[in-house]
């Protein structure tokens, strides 16, 4: 059973420009661990302009894991929506908050296997 291991907030102060901006948050684990990462937008605001548009999002940006004793890094391309991701033997995970003509906040939840065993005997 996976239980909540860590929760972090990620925030962007916002912009009124048409250029895409990014904020990153990296979570390092003490040792390679099987985890489930969930990221959610928790709030957002947009700057309304007549000649532009807005774009807000949150996704897993990259992560590192071990495979056959070797560390491998996976980079998620821009404009991808990896909001729920299970990673085996994860060393770290980085989350990307994207914003354009607005701002937003997000929540990062990390779940891992619980060592707690319940018995109903």
Backbone as a chain_set.jsonl record, in Angstrom:
{"seq": "XXXXXXXXXXXXXXXXXXXXXXXXXXXXXXXXXXXXXXXXXXXXXXXXXXXXXXXXXXXXXXXXXXXXXXXXXXXXXXXXXXXXXXXXXXXXXXXXXXXXXXXXXXXXXXXXXXXXXXXXX", "coords": {"N": [[0.841, -1.177, 0.0], [0.623, 2.171, -0.901], [1.659, 5.1, 0.739], [1.334, 8.543, 1.71], [4.286, 10.272, 1.461], [5.714, 12.672, 1.161], [4.904, 16.122, 0.796], [4.952, 18.987, -1.199], [4.917, 22.462, -2.006], [4.718, 24.427, -4.973], [5.351, 27.469, -6.549], [4.516, 30.206, -8.72], [5.117, 33.544, -9.394], [3.926, 34.987, -11.409], [3.293, 36.584, -14.598], [2.979, 39.18, -17.056], [3.641, 38.859, -19.621], [4.191, 37.641, -22.984], [5.948, 35.579, -23.194], [6.872, 32.25, -22.426], [7.361, 31.089, -19.121], [9.18, 29.396, -16.466], [9.166, 27.472, -13.424], [10.999, 25.448, -11.233], [11.034, 22.552, -9.141], [12.888, 20.382, -7.236], [12.964, 17.146, -5.876], [14.813, 15.264, -3.776], [15.72, 11.952, -2.96], [16.736, 9.919, -0.206], [17.706, 7.38, -0.749], [17.53, 5.11, -3.559], [14.183, 4.625, -4.364], [10.948, 3.158, -4.728], [8.389, 5.053, -6.033], [5.358, 7.024, -6.263], [4.439, 9.781, -8.052], [2.441, 12.621, -7.855], [1.138, 15.487, -9.327], [-0.502, 18.606, -9.068], [-2.351, 21.445, -10.185], [-3.088, 24.043, -8.005], [-4.007, 26.624, -7.713], [-4.684, 29.481, -9.81], [-4.135, 32.388, -11.842], [-5.011, 34.668, -14.442], [-3.764, 37.052, -16.787], [-5.6, 39.13, -18.574], [-5.401, 39.915, -21.92], [-5.681, 41.573, -25.027], [-4.177, 40.91, -27.261], [-2.861, 38.514, -26.925], [-2.408, 35.267, -25.366], [-3.013, 32.899, -22.673], [-1.203, 30.467, -20.732], [-0.966, 27.857, -18.564], [0.475, 25.386, -16.495], [1.416, 22.222, -14.999], [3.822, 19.701, -14.56], [5.698, 16.599, -14.441], [9.109, 17.107, -14.805], [11.686, 15.899, -15.054], [13.494, 12.908, -14.103], [15.481, 10.62, -12.143], [16.581, 7.254, -12.19], [17.459, 3.904, -11.16], [18.69, 1.245, -13.118], [19.533, -1.99, -13.578], [21.805, -1.521, -11.998], [22.847, 0.816, -13.065], [22.584, 4.372, -13.28], [19.96, 6.237, -14.694], [18.673, 8.987, -16.496], [15.621, 10.594, -17.202], [14.177, 12.895, -19.318], [11.38, 14.934, -19.584], [9.59, 16.099, -22.34], [8.844, 19.59, -23.234], [5.519, 20.894, -22.814], [4.292, 18.512, -22.24], [2.121, 16.376, -20.363], [2.593, 14.937, -17.743], [1.225, 14.015, -15.105], [0.748, 12.104, -13.177], [2.852, 9.658, -12.084], [4.544, 6.63, -11.815], [7.58, 5.595, -10.476], [10.213, 3.396, -10.467], [12.835, 2.576, -8.214], [13.719, 5.269, -7.81], [15.842, 8.121, -7.669], [15.778, 10.926, -7.646], [13.328, 13.459, -8.412], [12.097, 15.947, -10.587], [9.935, 18.706, -10.822], [8.021, 20.677, -13.08], [6.676, 23.877, -13.341], [4.709, 25.723, -15.444], [4.141, 28.887, -16.901], [2.395, 31.563, -18.489], [1.457, 34.764, -19.269], [0.121, 34.98, -16.816], [-0.195, 33.461, -13.575], [0.504, 30.778, -11.21], [-0.022, 28.16, -8.785], [1.081, 25.066, -7.401], [0.747, 21.66, -6.208], [2.809, 19.105, -5.016], [2.788, 15.731, -4.582], [4.301, 12.981, -3.076], [4.288, 9.565, -2.986], [5.062, 6.514, -1.312], [5.847, 3.012, -0.869], [4.402, 1.625, 1.98], [5.865, 0.562, 5.002], [4.404, -0.374, 6.983], [2.545, -2.959, 8.259], [-0.623, -4.227, 8.451], [-2.705, -6.227, 10.413], [-5.616, -8.16, 10.563], [-6.32, -10.087, 12.345]], "CA": [[0.0, 0.0, 0.0], [1.383, 3.411, -0.955], [1.232, 6.144, 1.661], [1.912, 9.845, 1.427], [5.628, 10.393, 2.022], [6.128, 14.067, 1.18], [4.112, 17.096, 0.046], [5.639, 20.269, -1.383], [4.235, 23.452, -2.836], [5.523, 25.093, -5.988], [4.628, 28.713, -6.833], [5.002, 31.154, -9.717], [4.554, 34.85, -9.072], [3.117, 35.429, -12.53], [3.862, 37.501, -15.575], [2.045, 39.723, -18.04], [4.377, 38.804, -20.879], [3.789, 36.532, -23.846], [7.001, 34.557, -23.168], [6.661, 31.175, -21.454], [8.295, 31.072, -17.998], [9.178, 28.115, -15.758], [9.674, 27.323, -12.065], [11.313, 24.029, -11.019], [11.217, 22.068, -7.762], [13.477, 19.036, -7.268], [12.85, 16.379, -4.636], [15.856, 14.246, -3.699], [15.441, 10.862, -2.034], [17.953, 9.442, 0.462], [18.153, 6.167, -1.437], [16.582, 4.768, -4.614], [12.919, 4.202, -3.77], [9.787, 3.085, -5.612], [7.483, 6.126, -5.639], [4.306, 7.53, -7.129], [4.434, 11.236, -8.032], [1.221, 13.267, -8.344], [1.241, 16.942, -9.323], [-1.803, 19.23, -9.31], [-2.475, 22.89, -10.054], [-3.973, 24.331, -6.887], [-4.625, 27.929, -7.966], [-4.141, 30.152, -10.984], [-4.74, 33.639, -12.277], [-4.593, 35.022, -15.79], [-3.767, 38.46, -17.16], [-6.322, 39.192, -19.838], [-4.868, 40.846, -22.901], [-6.39, 41.394, -26.3], [-3.31, 40.441, -28.334], [-2.082, 37.368, -26.502], [-3.162, 34.202, -24.721], [-2.377, 32.438, -21.444], [-0.891, 29.049, -20.67], [-0.538, 27.476, -17.221], [0.511, 23.934, -16.373], [2.375, 21.582, -14.102], [4.138, 18.353, -15.025], [7.017, 16.083, -14.073], [10.095, 17.598, -15.77], [12.72, 14.879, -15.241], [13.734, 12.057, -12.939], [16.595, 9.681, -12.266], [16.288, 5.952, -11.594], [18.488, 2.881, -11.363], [18.314, 0.068, -13.895], [20.68, -2.903, -13.65], [22.949, -0.905, -11.328], [23.248, 2.072, -13.72], [21.634, 5.475, -13.129], [19.451, 6.772, -15.949], [17.86, 10.187, -16.352], [14.582, 10.757, -18.206], [13.705, 14.275, -19.451], [10.052, 15.014, -20.173], [9.57, 17.241, -23.257], [7.898, 20.669, -22.928], [4.108, 20.751, -23.185], [3.792, 17.191, -21.887], [1.293, 16.404, -19.156], [2.838, 13.766, -16.898], [0.75, 14.453, -13.791], [0.831, 10.944, -12.289], [3.931, 8.841, -12.62], [5.199, 5.687, -10.918], [8.994, 5.461, -10.818], [10.899, 2.374, -9.677], [14.212, 2.884, -7.823], [13.909, 6.685, -8.114], [16.805, 8.863, -6.843], [15.227, 12.27, -7.54], [12.326, 13.843, -9.405], [11.984, 17.398, -10.721], [8.626, 19.112, -11.322], [8.056, 21.941, -13.825], [5.482, 24.717, -13.359], [4.796, 26.569, -16.635], [3.158, 29.959, -16.867], [2.497, 32.589, -19.513], [0.356, 35.718, -19.089], [-0.597, 34.656, -15.589], [0.602, 32.795, -12.553], [-0.169, 29.622, -10.658], [0.603, 27.392, -7.717], [0.801, 23.648, -7.525], [1.055, 20.758, -5.091], [3.53, 17.895, -5.402], [2.636, 14.652, -3.611], [5.143, 11.806, -3.304], [3.829, 8.398, -2.246], [5.941, 5.352, -1.394], [5.317, 1.822, -0.209], [4.418, 1.682, 3.43], [6.427, -0.613, 5.666], [3.43, -0.731, 8.01], [1.724, -4.124, 7.92], [-1.773, -4.345, 9.329], [-3.283, -7.566, 10.485], [-6.986, -8.133, 11.082], [-6.545, -11.345, 13.069]], "C": [[0.889, 1.244, 0.0], [0.779, 4.428, 0.012], [1.946, 7.437, 1.311], [3.217, 9.995, 2.188], [6.028, 11.859, 2.164], [5.176, 14.904, 0.339], [4.894, 18.394, -0.015], [4.773, 21.169, -2.237], [5.233, 24.02, -3.837], [4.71, 26.299, -6.459], [5.315, 29.525, -7.918], [4.329, 32.493, -9.443], [3.746, 35.456, -10.208], [3.831, 36.427, -13.408], [2.75, 38.011, -16.478], [2.701, 39.736, -19.412], [3.955, 37.583, -21.683], [4.838, 35.428, -23.902], [6.708, 33.524, -22.08], [7.746, 31.235, -20.389], [8.127, 29.757, -17.246], [9.696, 28.286, -14.337], [9.878, 25.819, -11.866], [11.442, 23.744, -9.53], [11.726, 20.639, -7.866], [13.365, 18.405, -5.895], [13.867, 15.251, -4.704], [15.479, 13.206, -2.656], [16.757, 10.349, -1.458], [18.555, 8.226, -0.225], [17.148, 5.856, -2.534], [15.34, 4.082, -4.037], [11.852, 4.127, -4.845], [8.774, 4.125, -5.138], [6.381, 6.312, -6.676], [4.306, 9.038, -6.953], [3.104, 11.716, -8.587], [1.43, 14.77, -8.249], [-0.102, 17.527, -9.751], [-1.675, 20.746, -9.264], [-3.454, 23.165, -8.926], [-4.643, 25.688, -7.019], [-3.978, 28.546, -9.19], [-4.831, 31.488, -11.18], [-4.206, 33.963, -13.662], [-4.64, 36.532, -15.952], [-4.429, 38.553, -18.524], [-5.747, 40.292, -20.719], [-5.524, 40.556, -24.24], [-5.512, 40.779, -27.377], [-2.493, 39.214, -27.957], [-2.999, 36.309, -25.896], [-2.407, 33.775, -23.471], [-2.163, 30.939, -21.512], [-0.347, 28.761, -19.277], [-0.537, 25.955, -17.139], [1.558, 23.457, -15.393], [2.587, 20.158, -14.592], [5.455, 17.892, -14.399], [7.974, 16.517, -15.174], [11.137, 16.538, -16.095], [12.834, 14.052, -13.972], [14.911, 11.138, -13.229], [16.209, 8.39, -11.568], [17.441, 5.012, -11.887], [17.907, 1.722, -12.142], [19.564, -0.776, -14.094], [21.95, -2.261, -13.09], [23.428, 0.401, -11.939], [22.16, 3.127, -13.528], [21.259, 6.02, -14.503], [18.57, 7.978, -15.649], [16.876, 10.268, -17.511], [14.138, 12.221, -18.168], [12.369, 14.27, -20.172], [10.003, 16.239, -21.085], [8.592, 18.333, -22.817], [6.509, 20.35, -23.463], [3.585, 19.332, -23.014], [2.984, 17.315, -20.598], [1.457, 15.094, -18.39], [2.482, 14.15, -15.472], [0.748, 13.34, -12.759], [1.858, 9.997, -12.886], [4.485, 7.934, -11.536], [6.62, 5.48, -11.404], [9.608, 4.418, -9.898], [12.342, 2.802, -9.437], [14.593, 4.326, -8.177], [14.902, 7.319, -7.137], [16.346, 10.298, -6.617], [14.208, 12.485, -8.647], [12.225, 15.371, -9.398], [10.638, 17.714, -11.374], [8.75, 20.489, -11.972], [6.689, 22.614, -13.769], [5.66, 25.701, -14.508], [3.747, 27.668, -16.531], [3.471, 31.016, -17.917], [1.261, 33.47, -19.403], [-0.512, 35.365, -17.886], [0.352, 34.031, -14.593], [-0.18, 31.645, -11.961], [0.633, 29.024, -9.511], [0.22, 25.938, -7.902], [1.203, 22.885, -6.278], [1.713, 19.514, -5.659], [3.35, 16.881, -4.281], [3.508, 13.477, -4.029], [4.629, 10.699, -2.397], [4.887, 7.308, -2.366], [5.305, 4.201, -0.651], [5.447, 1.956, 1.294], [5.021, 0.401, 3.984], [5.478, -1.106, 6.769], [2.586, -1.894, 7.512], [0.601, -4.227, 8.941], [-2.324, -5.768, 9.285], [-4.66, -7.461, 11.112], [-7.306, -9.432, 11.835], [-7.004, -11.081, 14.472]], "O": [[1.806, 1.353, 0.815], [-0.438, 4.592, 0.092], [3.015, 7.433, 0.7], [3.253, 9.862, 3.411], [6.616, 12.247, 3.173], [4.698, 14.455, -0.703], [5.434, 18.851, 0.992], [4.0, 20.707, -3.076], [6.434, 24.082, -3.576], [3.518, 26.173, -6.737], [6.541, 29.531, -8.023], [3.11, 32.562, -9.281], [2.95, 36.365, -9.973], [4.83, 37.032, -13.02], [1.717, 37.363, -16.645], [2.343, 40.547, -20.267], [3.429, 36.614, -21.135], [4.636, 34.432, -24.595], [6.343, 33.875, -20.958], [8.921, 31.412, -20.709], [7.099, 29.088, -17.353], [10.551, 29.131, -14.073], [9.042, 25.014, -12.275], [11.902, 24.588, -8.759], [11.096, 19.788, -8.493], [13.636, 19.044, -4.879], [13.794, 14.388, -5.578], [14.975, 13.549, -1.586], [17.777, 10.345, -2.147], [19.775, 8.069, -0.273], [16.004, 6.302, -2.447], [15.442, 3.089, -3.317], [11.845, 4.936, -5.773], [8.345, 4.095, -3.984], [6.466, 5.823, -7.803], [4.186, 9.531, -5.831], [2.679, 11.281, -9.658], [1.851, 15.274, -7.208], [-0.753, 17.023, -10.666], [-0.973, 21.283, -8.407], [-4.538, 22.583, -8.891], [-5.737, 25.888, -6.491], [-2.863, 28.185, -9.566], [-5.962, 31.692, -10.74], [-3.09, 33.582, -14.013], [-5.458, 37.208, -15.328], [-3.867, 38.097, -19.52], [-5.626, 41.445, -20.307], [-5.877, 39.415, -24.535], [-6.031, 40.183, -28.32], [-1.509, 38.911, -28.631], [-4.222, 36.448, -25.918], [-1.29, 34.232, -23.231], [-2.847, 30.231, -22.25], [0.639, 29.369, -18.862], [-1.445, 25.305, -17.655], [2.465, 24.196, -15.011], [1.636, 19.487, -14.995], [6.228, 18.704, -13.89], [7.687, 16.319, -16.355], [11.444, 16.299, -17.263], [12.341, 14.436, -12.912], [15.286, 10.908, -14.378], [15.594, 8.405, -10.502], [18.285, 5.28, -12.743], [16.794, 1.268, -11.879], [20.536, -0.33, -14.705], [23.036, -2.436, -13.642], [24.327, 1.039, -11.391], [20.969, 2.824, -13.601], [22.117, 6.236, -15.359], [17.818, 7.988, -14.674], [17.244, 10.041, -18.664], [13.765, 12.73, -17.111], [12.234, 13.675, -21.241], [10.348, 17.333, -20.638], [7.623, 18.05, -22.113], [6.358, 19.624, -24.445], [2.548, 18.982, -23.579], [3.162, 18.266, -19.837], [0.563, 14.247, -18.392], [3.353, 14.569, -14.71], [0.746, 13.624, -11.561], [1.75, 9.588, -14.042], [4.856, 8.403, -10.46], [6.852, 5.223, -12.586], [9.53, 4.546, -8.676], [12.998, 3.326, -10.337], [15.646, 4.575, -8.764], [14.823, 7.09, -5.93], [16.504, 10.833, -5.52], [14.215, 11.801, -9.671], [12.263, 16.003, -8.342], [10.248, 17.075, -12.351], [9.48, 21.354, -11.489], [5.672, 22.007, -14.105], [6.647, 26.435, -14.549], [2.61, 27.421, -16.127], [4.629, 31.324, -18.198], [0.137, 32.969, -19.441], [-1.738, 35.446, -17.949], [1.57, 34.077, -14.766], [-1.387, 31.535, -12.175], [1.803, 29.346, -9.305], [-0.819, 25.618, -8.48], [1.907, 23.402, -5.41], [1.25, 18.941, -6.645], [3.726, 17.152, -3.14], [3.466, 13.031, -5.176], [4.544, 10.874, -1.181], [5.538, 7.187, -3.404], [4.347, 4.382, 0.101], [6.493, 2.356, 1.806], [4.734, -0.697, 3.507], [5.73, -2.131, 7.403], [1.977, -1.806, 6.446], [0.845, -4.305, 10.145], [-2.385, -6.403, 8.232], [-4.843, -6.741, 12.094], [-8.473, -9.814, 11.934], [-7.243, -12.02, 15.231]]}, "num_chains": 1, "name": "protein.A"}
